[in-house]
Amino acid sequence: MECKLINSSPNDINNITGTVLHNRGIKNPCKYLHLTDDVVYSYELLDNIDNAVRCFCKVAPEESRKVHIIVDSDVDGYTSSAIMYMYLKTVCPMWEVTYSLHDKKQHGLSKDITIPKDTQLLIIPDAGSNDVEQCCKLKEENALLDIIILDHHIIEIDNPYAIIVNNQKGNYPNKELSGVGITYKFVQALDDEWFNFESEKYLDLVALGNIGDMMDIRSYETKRIIDKGLSSVCNPLFKALIKKQFDSIHNRVNIHNVQFYIVPLINALIRMGSQEEKDLMFQAFIEQTQYFDYKPRNKPTIEESIYDRVARFCNNAKARQRNAINKALSNVYNVIDDSSSLNDKVLLVNTTHMGIDESLTGVMAMKIAEKYKKPTLCLRKAQEDGLFRGSGRNYKNSSCDSFKELLAKTDTFKLVQGHDNAFGVEIYGKNVKKTICELNSLPIKNDSVILCDFIITADFMDTGVVKRIDDSADIYGQNIDEPIILVTNLLVKRSQFNLMGKQFNNWRIETDNGVSFVKFGVDNASDSLCNLFDDFSDTEEVMLNVVGKTNINVFNGIITCQFIVDDYEVVGGDNEQ
């Protein structure tokens, strides 16, 4: 285990917020902590937004018009489409508005989407910029069809068949605004055109979508918009999801808690839910109030709102997803460990015959990348002859800034599309070996050094430190991660060490400072500390260096200050005598 301080880190454990912001590249922490609306850019800076507004407004609200919305299959897609739908139903009550949901976790104008033939205006939020062939075909079939795309993904090819509003195009300063952010800017522009005041009602969904798409919150504008949205959550489904996770988030609605406890519920239903469940979720997002009979186990039947129902479906889907992933991961890890691929700079895993649902390739790739500290591709054979589809994910603190760009340089992929380090791929099987060879020849460093915000001795790791880190929780989010801490010289007696869990695959160390050091998912047979303590008496001790993050756990009203151990090493003790 090799750890070092982040370059120029003050290592000031008494100034958690200042140190973390400094280490994440925030040059003006005071301004960042007190953002105002002057950091928010005008929608007028977006290329093509005037053309999009003219196209939208060429039919008056009191006239008839048939509009279709494609709902992209992620949190950003659902929230941006929900805003667009609700805005249309409010401002243009005479317009007929329909929508399409993808069958699986697909994007844009994929083959599973059918557009009603009599559609006059097609709106595609959070996708579609590069769907040139599909847009061309639609225009050939219906020359009078208008297409408006509200997107934030990199534009890789000109699309003359649609009006594209995309912050990656032109001079819009903030490239870290997701599809829902662009949709919000668009309805702001429509408000000004038609003298309405609707757009600000949707800021909570704007916040949720940006967090869900993991936008960089070091952007002042993105952070300001998110903060405003989370300060006043109004959407009934969003509120029901918060209620469902009340114990986990301790009633604190901040970026970190939404990212780790709310977003995964929505994504799980998109991946694992039935088409009926996903449609019900979208209906809940657009505030179509309904009630259902529901009979909890061993309790009488109750009336359940659509919002509570969807929140329950999300929670159930998350449990199914967790079970499916855990079942598959064990097999995948064994395959990787027994193969020669561990010598490759990029891990490529063929999941075709592993019983893994294609909607889970992204999650699997992320888990594998973090375990082996290597950029990872999870592929699955498609129905098309010789074609493989899947997902690419990079790991935190990777030396490779853009895994997507790295793959694109090989020129062996049919498609590489998405974000820098979370994207979809298509590749013909015949090109796989060539791709691996090319990637192995590139200067990719699989650096195992853990960068830390703080390095402190065990004497200083007490409940006060844990609580100060928790007090700073509102600043944590994408690219402003919780602080990583190396705790040195932790002296542990055998009597302080205990195994936990149904399978005894977690361990806990209780300390005199009131902090519990916990490591999850250990293999008793290979964990060095478990093996070491097997032969120890209660009074014998070892000295450890441990690295990880702090956490405050609340269970049955009992508050516990914890240190979640990512890695550790034995540096001394009775075993060396």
Secondary structure, 3 states (H helix, E strand, C coil): CCEEECCCCCCCCCCHHHHHHHHCCCCCHHHHHCCCHHHCCCHHHCCCHHHHHHHHHCCCCCCCCEEEEEECCCHHHHHHHHHHHHHHHHHCCCCEEEEEECCCCCCCCCCCCCCCCCCCEEEEECCCCCCHHHHHHHHHHCCCCEEEEEECCCCCCCCCCCEEEECCCCCCCCCCCCHHHHHHHHHHHHHHHHCCCCHHHHHHHHHHHHHHCCCCCCCHHHHHHHHHHHCCCCCHHHHHHHHHCHHHHCCCCCHHHHHHHHHHHHHHHHHHCCHHHHHHHHHHHCCCCCEEEECCCCCCCEEEEHHHHHHHHHHHHHHHHHHHHHHHHHHHHHHHHCCHHHHCCCEEEECCCCCCCHHHHHHHHHHHHHHHCCCEEEEEECCCCCEEEEEEECCCCCCCCCHHHHHHHHCCCCEEEEECCEEEEEEEHHHHHHHHHHHHHCCCCCCCCEEECEEEEHHHCCHHHHHHHHHCHHHCECCECCCCEEEEEEEEEHHHEEEECCCCCEEEEECCCCEEEEECCCCCCCCHHHHHHHCCCCCCEEEEEEEEEEEEEEECCEEEEEEEEEEEEEEEEHHHC
